[in-house]
Amino acid sequence: MQDLDTAIKAMERLKTSAQNLGLTLTDKQLAMFQVFYQELVAWNEQFNLTAITEYEQVQIRHFADSLSCLLALDERPPDRERRPLRCIDIGSGAGFPGLPIKIYCPQMQIVLLEATGKKVTFLEHIVARLSLKEVVPIKGRAEEVAHDPGHRERYDLVLARAVAGLSTLAEYALPLCRMGGLVIAQKGASAQEETQAAEYAVSILGGRVKRLISVELLGLAEARTLVVIEKVACTPNQYPRRPGIPAKRPLKAQVATDDDDPETSGS
Ligand code: SAM
């Protein structure tokens, strides 16, 4: 009985949190989220998918937080597009933010890109369990997948949460984004700082920071921010660099020093 009470309370919490974001979840969608919760917790015992397992916390920190990406799409409601939006979630882990967005926007086509095999196994399981169509989990690294012509500059939307610092993430994400498409990076308190530091990387990769959106999630005190980057120019072919390099050496402007000046360096 207590379990049922907990489940009902958690579902109410998700429904209200979504409403607070301007999103209305149907009973069918709420039921899908609860199946997702049960499977996530069950598989977590073996696969170590997430540190957050408490019922209500998962509704807020995973489900509602993922849905908040939709705030960046207010100018282009996904289900009213002439064709379904094509989206890729980089470093999806156990499916965040891609799967909650797919549950809310069933028309969307989503690729869940994840480097770790056991997480991909979970993603394949949960996609089948929820009978979701047009969701493809792929095992791979963004640095490699972004050079595949089937993926390069193909996506209307590129999403990522908790994958890398923004300069590194820009190098994973912008090569996958089509001209005119959007990259949405979910960030915490460091969003402003990371955006400033990533200015150079974003610009040489063909992006332009469009806006930062502050997100308030019901019951969560922490700052959440969406960094929305628009693709305004083609990404040069050499990006992303080899696997591991974008994280090891994030792109940044070379600062000219006196040593670089032939007139003062004596060379
Ligand atoms: N996005 C999920 C979330 O917010 O719950 C997972 C976050 S987890 C901290 C980061 C995930 O990104 C890991 O599962 C890792 O395997 C994946 N990852 C990191 N670098 C990657 C890359 N270059 N390409 C693909 N996946 C990557």
Residues whose N, C-alpha, C, O or C-beta is under 5 A from the ligand:
A	BS01	SAM	I90 G91 S92 G93 A94 F96 P97 L113 E114 A115 T116 G140 R141 A142 E143 R161 A162 V163
